[in-house]
Amino acid sequence: MPMKNLIWILAAIMLAGCGDNEEGQDMGLHGDPPGYSLFIWSNESDHRITMTVTDRFEKKEILPGESLLQEEVGFIIPLSLEEYTGNGVTVVFDDGSYGGVFFRTDKVEAFNPCFECNYTVERSNIDGYIPYVRWTYTFTNADYDAAVARGPMKEQYNHTGATCCRHETRPGNISRPGFCRKLCRSRLHSRKISLHL
């Protein structure tokens, strides 16, 4: 048998092995399945929110009682929150006087939409083999109160004009190691998922 025919036969055998598996899932020539992430920001506060995730979307409005949903496809594994919000998140309440410009820092902070501990996270698989993660952040009036405590948005700019996120400590406030982490945990356990799809 000529070598050319042998190559064609081997190629046909290899292609015949690709296709549906025993469960009927298409495992063809598509390679590894993608991973899906669904990011949800639910507004349970009494305030209108305008949100920007740098390099992802700009100035999307979330009215009280509504949610903003963004789905992202990752390569093999779902996109993480750190990858999605890594360049910063801006949250503005109502007319823009109060809000915050947030980044992921070494210090875990409550009411910061860049930290996993402030989200409800659900992990599952689609069709039993495609990884899927749903991240839900719920804005409440406590987020607004924290924004008021940080001061007006115009004060959240440093001398270079770059935005920064600062943690306001007023006289009499207790600030100790792990304090913000405890706030994050209590916030996480008190959350209820409310989806308006």
N, C-alpha and C positions, 0 to 999 in steps of 0.2 A: 504494500500500500504506500503510495507516495506521501511524503512528509506534509505536503500542502493539505491533503484530504484529512490526515490525522489531526491537524490543527483545527480544521473546521468541525470535526466530530467532537473534539474536546470543548470547543467554544459552545456548541449546541448543548452538551451535557451540563455545562456550567450555567447557561441561561435557563435551562429547564429546572434547575434547582432554585431559581429565584421566582418568586410569585407568592401566592397565598400560603400561609403556614397552616397547621392543623386546625387553628381556631378561625381561619378565614381572614386573618389580617394581612393586608398587603405589605409584604416585606421586600418588594421588588428591587429595582435599581436605585431607590431613593436614599439609601444609606441609613445612618442613624436617625431616629425620629427627633424632631425639634422638641424643645421644652417650652411650655407656655406659662406666662405670668400675667395675672390680672391684678391691677392696682386700682383700689377703690378708695375714694375720699368721700365720706358721708357727712353731710352737714346737719347735725342735730342741734345746732345753736340757733339763736334768734337773730342771727346776723347774716347778711349776704357776704359771700367769700369770693374773692378773685384770686386764682392760683396760677403760678408759673413754675414749671420744672425746667430748669435751664437745659437747652439742647433737646428737649422733648416736646413741650408745648408751651404756649404763652397765653396768659390772661384768660383762662377759662373760668366762667362764673358758676358758682354752686349756690343755689338759693336754699333757704331753710327747708328742711325736709327732703332735699334732693341729694343725689350722689353723682360723682364724676367717675367714669370707668375708663381705664386705658389698658388695652391688652397688648402685650409684647411677646414676640417669639424669640427665644434664645437658641443657641447652637447646642444641641444635645441636652443641656440642662437649662432650666428656667432662668431668666434674667433675675438677678438678686436686687433687693431694694437699694443696696449700696451702689450697684452699677447704674440703676435707674435715676437715683437722686444725687449721684456723686458730684455734680457740678452746681448744686444748690437748689433750694426751693424758696419761692417768695409767696407769702400768704398775706392778703390784704383784706381787712374787714370793712364792710360798708363803703363809706366815701373815701377811704384811703388814709385816714388819720392814724389808724392803728393796724398793726400786723407784725410781720417779722421776716427777716431774711435768714434762712437756716442753712447750715452746712453740717456735715458729719465731723465731729471733733473727737478728741480723746476723752472729753468729759460727757458722759451720758446725761441728757437733759429731757425732762418731761416737756410735753407740748412741742416737741421738735419732730417734724415729719420726715426727718432723715434717719431716725433710729428705729430699729426693728422692735425694740421693747414697747414702743408706742402703738404698735399694730397688732391686730388679731391675724394670725397666720394659719392658713389651712393648706395642707399638702395632700395631693391625691394623684391618681393616674387616670388618664383618659384611655378607654379601651384596654385597661390593664397594663399598658406599657409606655404611654407617653406622659412624662412628668408634668404636673400642673401645680402651680402655687398661687393662692389668692391672698393678697395683702389688703387689709382693711384698716384705714385710719378714720376714726370718728371725731369730727370737730364738735365740741360742746361749748357752752358758755364759759367753761373754765379756760378754754383756749383764748377766748376773747379777753377774759380777765387777766390772763398772763400777758397778752399783748399790751393791754393798758398799763400794766406794771412795768413793762419794758420801756414805755414812753413812746411818743409819736414817731412815726416812720422816719421823718426827716432827721431825727437824732441818731438813727442807726447807721449813719455814714461816718467813716473815719476821715481824717484829714487828707487822705489821698483820693477820696471820692469813691473808694471801693466799699461795697456793702459788708457789713459784719453782723454777727449775731452775738449779743451780749446778754449775760444773765444778770438781772437786776436783783440786788440784795438791799432791802430797806432796813433801817435801824430796827432792832428787835427780832429780825428774822433769824432762824437757826440755819446755819450752813455747816454741814459736817460731811466727811467722806461717806459716800453711799447714799446721801439724802436724795439726790435726783434719781438714782437707780431705784430707790424704794418708791418714789412717786411714779416712775414708769411702770413698775410691777403692779402697783395698786390700780393704776389706770388701765392696764391690760386686763386685769381680772374683773374690772367693773364694766367692761365693754359689752355691748350687745350688737350683734350684726343685724343691720337693717338695710336690706337691698331693695332698691326700686328699679327693677329691670324692665 
